[in-house]
Amino acid sequence: MPATTPDQTYSLAAQFLIAMPNMLDPNFAGSLVFLCEHNERGAMGLMVNRPTELTLDALYEKIEIELMREPVAGQPVFFGGPVQTERGFVLHEPVDDSTYSSTVSIGSTLRLTTSKDVLEEMSHGAGPQRVLVTLGYAGWSTGQLENEIASNGWLTLEASPEVAATLIFDTPVEQRYAAAIKQLGFDPVMLTGEAGHA
């Protein structure tokens, strides 16, 4: 079967990937991925439902910054994906009066920052209030994600910016996967790993 090549005008960026039950890769089984980038070079996203045992205060201690923002100290750092697991990624709401050295916009309501300055600003209570911090990311080479979707590995969820932000920041972690499926209009128990054939 020839590899599928992505249509350069078609992008899944700012959408969710919902792992199907037949997902064989243990890195992605049961995962909900928010796609930050998708173009002719491939795709990049963050898993938003895989908290680790590492908390933000412990992360700050590791990078030798004092965290004075108590409300977020106990928040978990997430496993964003199996690529570059030593590197941090901060998914956050836009901040009008802040500019960071390495930030990309994802739709109208989300930003992805990979530079340490956002963590420094957050440490004293400034910066974005709603954040999801991950170590690592999920990456796909050219055509790889399209092939996985065609093979029934993923469902895609096109969510409004408001729904995306609600799923990522406001929905309890253990409910995010099911909540994303319900956005598609059916119950999670109806999912099957078998592809349909007419």
C-alpha positions in Angstrom: 0.0 0.0 0.0 1.6 3.3 -1.0 2.2 5.9 1.7 -0.3 8.7 2.0 1.1 12.1 1.4 -0.6 15.0 3.2 -2.5 17.6 1.3 -0.6 20.8 1.9 -3.9 22.8 2.2 -5.4 20.4 4.8 -4.2 20.8 8.4 -5.4 19.1 11.6 -3.6 21.7 13.7 -5.6 22.9 16.7 -7.6 19.7 16.6 -7.6 16.6 18.8 -6.5 13.1 18.1 -8.4 10.4 20.1 -6.6 7.0 20.3 -8.8 4.2 19.1 -8.9 1.0 21.2 -6.8 -0.9 18.7 -3.9 1.6 19.2 -0.9 -0.8 19.6 1.7 1.7 20.6 1.7 1.7 24.4 2.9 5.4 24.3 -0.4 6.4 22.8 -3.0 3.8 24.1 -5.9 5.7 25.6 -4.4 9.1 24.8 -5.9 12.4 23.8 -3.5 14.5 21.8 -3.8 18.2 21.0 -2.2 18.8 17.6 -0.1 22.0 17.7 1.3 21.7 14.1 0.4 19.8 11.0 1.9 20.5 7.6 3.8 19.0 4.7 6.7 18.2 7.0 4.6 16.2 9.5 2.8 16.8 12.7 3.5 17.7 16.3 1.2 17.5 19.3 1.0 17.1 23.1 -0.8 14.4 25.1 -3.1 16.3 27.4 -4.4 13.3 29.6 -1.1 11.7 30.8 -0.1 13.3 34.1 3.2 12.2 35.5 4.2 11.9 39.2 6.3 15.1 38.8 4.7 18.2 40.0 5.3 21.8 38.9 7.1 22.7 42.2 9.4 19.7 41.8 10.1 20.8 38.2 10.9 24.3 39.3 13.3 22.9 41.9 15.0 20.9 39.1 15.5 24.0 36.9 16.5 26.1 40.0 13.7 28.6 39.9 11.8 29.5 43.0 8.0 28.9 42.5 6.1 31.5 44.5 2.8 30.8 42.8 1.3 28.4 45.4 -2.0 27.5 43.5 -0.1 25.8 40.7 2.7 24.2 42.8 0.9 20.8 43.1 -0.2 20.6 39.4 1.2 17.6 37.6 3.7 17.9 34.7 2.3 15.8 31.8 3.9 13.3 29.6 3.5 15.1 26.3 4.9 12.3 24.1 7.9 10.1 23.5 10.0 12.6 21.6 12.5 14.8 23.5 11.2 13.8 26.9 13.9 16.0 28.6 12.4 19.2 26.9 9.6 21.2 28.4 6.5 22.6 26.6 4.0 25.0 28.0 0.5 25.1 26.4 -1.2 28.2 27.7 -3.8 30.8 27.1 -2.7 34.1 25.4 -1.2 36.7 27.7 -1.6 40.3 26.4 1.3 41.9 28.1 3.9 39.1 27.8 6.2 38.1 25.0 8.3 35.0 25.1 11.3 34.1 23.0 9.8 31.0 21.6 6.0 31.0 21.2 3.7 29.9 18.5 0.0 30.6 18.2 -2.4 27.7 17.9 -5.8 29.0 16.8 -7.1 32.1 18.6 -7.1 30.8 22.2 -3.9 28.8 22.7 -0.2 29.3 22.6 2.7 26.9 22.8 5.9 28.2 24.5 9.1 26.2 24.7 11.4 28.8 26.2 12.2 29.1 29.9 11.0 32.7 30.2 7.4 31.7 30.5 8.2 29.5 33.5 10.2 32.4 35.0 7.3 34.7 34.7 4.8 32.2 36.1 7.1 31.7 39.1 6.1 35.0 40.6 2.4 34.9 39.7 2.5 36.7 36.3 2.1 35.2 32.9 -0.7 32.8 31.8 -3.0 31.6 34.5 -4.2 28.5 32.7 -1.3 26.3 31.7 -0.5 22.7 30.9 3.2 21.8 31.2 4.6 18.7 29.5 7.9 17.0 29.1 8.3 15.6 25.6 6.0 15.7 22.6 4.3 13.4 20.0 5.7 13.7 16.5 4.9 12.2 13.1 7.0 12.4 9.9 5.5 13.3 6.5 2.4 11.2 5.8 2.8 9.1 9.0 -0.2 10.5 10.8 -2.4 10.4 7.8 -1.6 6.7 7.4 -2.4 6.0 11.1 -5.7 7.8 10.7 -6.5 5.8 7.6 -5.6 2.6 9.4 -8.2 3.5 12.1 -5.6 4.3 14.7 -7.1 7.7 15.6 -10.3 9.6 15.6 -10.1 13.3 14.9 -12.0 16.0 16.8 -12.4 19.4 15.3 -13.2 21.5 18.3 -13.9 25.2 18.6 -11.2 27.2 20.3 -13.4 27.5 23.4 -14.1 23.8 23.6 -10.4 23.0 23.1 -9.4 25.3 26.0 -12.2 23.8 28.2 -11.0 20.2 27.5 -7.4 21.1 28.2 -7.6 23.4 31.2 -11.0 22.9 32.9 -11.9 19.2 32.4 -10.5 16.8 35.1 -7.7 14.8 33.6 -9.4 11.5 34.0 -12.5 12.7 32.1 -10.7 14.4 29.1 -10.6 11.3 26.9 -14.3 10.5 27.4 -15.3 14.2 27.1 -13.5 14.4 23.8 -15.4 11.4 22.4 -18.7 12.8 23.6 -18.0 15.9 21.6 -18.2 13.6 18.5 -21.7 12.7 19.6 -21.5 9.1 20.8 -20.7 7.2 24.0 -17.1 6.1 24.6 -18.3 2.5 25.2 -19.4 2.4 21.5 -15.8 2.6 20.3 -14.4 -0.4 18.5 -11.0 -1.0 17.1 -12.4 -2.5 13.9 -12.6 -0.5 10.7 -16.0 -0.5 9.1 -16.4 -2.1 5.6 -19.5 -1.8 3.4 
